[in-house]
Amino acid sequence: MKIYYFLLPLLFLISCGESTDDTVVTDDETGNETQNDAEFNTRAKREVMAKLSIPANEKFTLNVYREYINSDTIKDAIVTVNRLAFAMDEAIKSGQQAKKTETGFMGNFNFFFYYDGAKDQFSVPLPVPSTPGRPLDVSFQHILSATSTDVVIDYRVRNSGWRSYYSIFNESDLALVFQWNLFDKVGEDVPVALLHQIIPNADSPYKDICIYQSEIDNYNKNIGDIYTYVPQITKAGTLLYRFAFDAQYGKFKLVGGSELQNTINKSAAMPPRPMK
């Protein structure tokens, strides 16, 4: 059993009484914060602190990712929150620093919010049970529609990585539709790596999610800080699973047997759909 000791020195650096602004803002368009951005970020921080009952003296990280998520013409946002300092403080108070460090401080310390630009409204906090040693990584894909955008969130569970896919319904409801492992056992001799690919489906208006057995490019087990390490997975091997969206249940379902082979053959012969 591995102990991820890199967090231990930090346990003694948590400030319980000093107010520090650790807000981090990500502007994925220009890299520059405008006045409107600054006002939004200040408001987002207030919303986050109120909805998560975060005290004024707690250090936390907040990131803003702006995108057109629903199909209107007003920009939306995903706001992520990482409460690593709170997780460490809780471990100290419980007297279980070593045990909590060994398990990567697993718990509800990473959250995100969906901000609907048209309604000018933040969602309730959406927890992502994970290891807070790394904040959530956010990206965007067109999977269910060319006119709306799906939210892809990567997170860590000890020395494994996971990916969750969220889609918008009724223009304002963001819901989890699929999640799967990305990698496991990094820092060990033989890691596990899975490549996710989004593939058009000839029989559906929705794209499929394919999971390939793969490998980490140029892998060396001496990876250093396990949570800053980002494995590059580009070498697809055997197709393990293909998942198609089931609109009746609002989830992706496994495609198997001859049904799987038929979707592979049809998709291979079909040109990619243009994206707006």
HELIX and SHEET records of a PDB file:
HELIX    1   1 TYR A    5  PHE A   12  5                                   8    
HELIX    2   2 GLN A   35  LEU A   52  1                                  18    
HELIX    3   3 LEU A   84  SER A   94  1                                  11    
HELIX    4   4 GLN A   97  GLU A  102  1                                   6    
HELIX    5   5 GLY A  257  ALA A  269  1                                  13    
SHEET    1   A 4 THR A  61  GLU A  67  0                                        
SHEET    2   A 4 ASP A  76  ASN A  82 -1                                        
SHEET    3   A 4 ASN A 110  ASP A 116 -1                                        
SHEET    4   A 4 GLN A 121  PHE A 122 -1                                        
SHEET    1   B 4 THR A  61  GLU A  67  0                                        
SHEET    2   B 4 ASP A  76  ASN A  82 -1                                        
SHEET    3   B 4 ASN A 110  ASP A 116 -1                                        
SHEET    4   B 4 LEU A 126  PRO A 127 -1                                        
SHEET    1   C 8 ASP A 137  GLN A 141  0                                        
SHEET    2   C 8 ASP A 150  VAL A 157 -1                                        
SHEET    3   C 8 SER A 160  PHE A 169 -1                                        
SHEET    4   C 8 ASP A 173  ASP A 184 -1                                        
SHEET    5   C 8 VAL A 192  ILE A 199 -1                                        
SHEET    6   C 8 ASP A 208  GLN A 213 -1                                        
SHEET    7   C 8 LEU A 239  ASP A 246 -1                                        
SHEET    8   C 8 LYS A 251  VAL A 255 -1                                        
END                                                                             
